[in-house]
């Protein structure tokens, strides 16, 4: 499945929602470079980054 097909299938899937935010431009450029090097798309990279962040937050709870 190519990137466009994956995006379309996620858009139509009720188990996925779109999120967005603003980050400093240098960070956005580093992020794009990193997911391109990893040969994944932006959605996959965001999903992994958010999952890691949530996991770290949950690990910090007493």
Secondary structure as a PSIPRED ss2 file (coil, helix, strand):
# PSIPRED VFORMAT (PSIPRED V4.0)

   1 X C   1.000  0.000  0.000
   2 X C   1.000  0.000  0.000
   3 X H   0.000  1.000  0.000
   4 X H   0.000  1.000  0.000
   5 X H   0.000  1.000  0.000
   6 X H   0.000  1.000  0.000
   7 X H   0.000  1.000  0.000
   8 X H   0.000  1.000  0.000
   9 X H   0.000  1.000  0.000
  10 X H   0.000  1.000  0.000
  11 X H   0.000  1.000  0.000
  12 X H   0.000  1.000  0.000
  13 X C   1.000  0.000  0.000
  14 X C   1.000  0.000  0.000
  15 X C   1.000  0.000  0.000
  16 X C   1.000  0.000  0.000
  17 X C   1.000  0.000  0.000
  18 X C   1.000  0.000  0.000
  19 X C   1.000  0.000  0.000
  20 X C   1.000  0.000  0.000
  21 X C   1.000  0.000  0.000
  22 X C   1.000  0.000  0.000
  23 X C   1.000  0.000  0.000
  24 X C   1.000  0.000  0.000
  25 X H   0.000  1.000  0.000
  26 X H   0.000  1.000  0.000
  27 X H   0.000  1.000  0.000
  28 X H   0.000  1.000  0.000
  29 X H   0.000  1.000  0.000
  30 X H   0.000  1.000  0.000
  31 X H   0.000  1.000  0.000
  32 X H   0.000  1.000  0.000
  33 X H   0.000  1.000  0.000
  34 X H   0.000  1.000  0.000
  35 X H   0.000  1.000  0.000
  36 X H   0.000  1.000  0.000
  37 X H   0.000  1.000  0.000
  38 X C   1.000  0.000  0.000
  39 X C   1.000  0.000  0.000
  40 X C   1.000  0.000  0.000
  41 X C   1.000  0.000  0.000
  42 X H   0.000  1.000  0.000
  43 X H   0.000  1.000  0.000
  44 X H   0.000  1.000  0.000
  45 X H   0.000  1.000  0.000
  46 X H   0.000  1.000  0.000
  47 X H   0.000  1.000  0.000
  48 X H   0.000  1.000  0.000
  49 X H   0.000  1.000  0.000
  50 X H   0.000  1.000  0.000
  51 X H   0.000  1.000  0.000
  52 X H   0.000  1.000  0.000
  53 X H   0.000  1.000  0.000
  54 X H   0.000  1.000  0.000
  55 X H   0.000  1.000  0.000
  56 X H   0.000  1.000  0.000
  57 X H   0.000  1.000  0.000
  58 X H   0.000  1.000  0.000
  59 X H   0.000  1.000  0.000
  60 X C   1.000  0.000  0.000
  61 X C   1.000  0.000  0.000
  62 X C   1.000  0.000  0.000
